[in-house]
Amino acid sequence: MKQPVVRKRLLPPQGLNQSQAKAGVQSITDRSLGQVLTVEGVLDAQKYGSLLRARGLVGLRGAGKSFDGLYYVKSVTHTLEMGKYKQSFVLTREGLGTTVPVVKV
């Protein structure tokens, strides 16, 4: 059986060498990190009425229009004492400004 004829054409360079391209991508990444919000807090799980779980979404309200909205629950640490149950948490999201019109209760 005869092998098919394959033609290859090299594309002209696009103006950046490898190190310039890497530097440009790193610059975009560095700028985007400045727009990430992180929230740390502690809640009384008995008063909250539910368990906060890592890797889920939670609504945050009462922090102002720039910070209200949905956040990703990055981590939760549970602290149990006699008659007390507290959760320390870290929330994160991209950018400022509310992400939803109303944060549900």
N, C-alpha and C positions, 0 to 999 in steps of 0.2 A: 504494500500500500504506500502510495506516495505521500510524503509530508506536505502539509499546506504551506503556502508561502505567507510568511508573516512580515509585515512592514512595521518598522518602528520609526517614530519621528520625535526627536527631542524638542521640547518646548523651549522657547527663548527665556532667558532669565527674567525675573519680574522686578529686579531692581534692589533686592535685599539679599545679602549673603546669610548664611546660617546663624551667625552670632547676632546680626542685626535683627533677624526675625525673632530669635529667642528673647532679645532685649525688649522688643516691642510687645510681645505677648506677656512678658513679666510685668511690664509697665501697666498694661490693662488689668492684670490680676491685682497688682498693688493698689490701684485706684479703687477697684471694686471692694476691697477689704475695708476701706474707710467708710463704706456705706452699710455695714452690717451692725445691727443692734443686738446687744446682749443684755438680758435682764436677770438679776439674781435676787432671790427672795426666800422667805420662810412663810409657811402657812400652817394654821391649825387645822388638821385634817378633819377633826370632829365638827368644827364650825363650817368648814368648806362644804361638807356633806358628800364628798366624793373623793376618790383617790386620783391624784395626779400621776400620770404614767408617762414614762420616757418614750420618745419616738412618736408622739402624737401631736395633735394641734390643740391649743387652748386659747380662748379669748381673753384679752386683757383690756380692761376699761378703767376710766377714772384717772388716767395718766396724761390726758390731753390729746388733742387731735393728731399731733405728730407721733404719738406712741401707742395710742389705742389700736386694737386690731388683733389679728390672729398671729400666734407665735408657735414655733416648733419647740417642743419640750426636749431639750438636749440631754438633761440628766435630772434625776430625782434621788435624794438621799433621805431615808426614813430614820426618825429618831423616836424611840419608844421609851416612855417613863411611866411610872405609876399614875394612871389617870390622864395621861397626855400622849398625844400622837402628833408629831410635827413632821413636815416635809420641807426640806430645803431643795430649791430647784434652780435650774439655769434654763432660760428661754432665749431663743434667737430668731431673727428674721432679717430680711434684706430691706434696707431703706427706711426713710422717714415717711410719715403720712399714714393715715388710717388705711387699713387693707379691706375693710368692710364698712357698709353704711351704719350698721348697728351691731354691737357686740351683745349676743344673747346672754341672758342671766342664767 
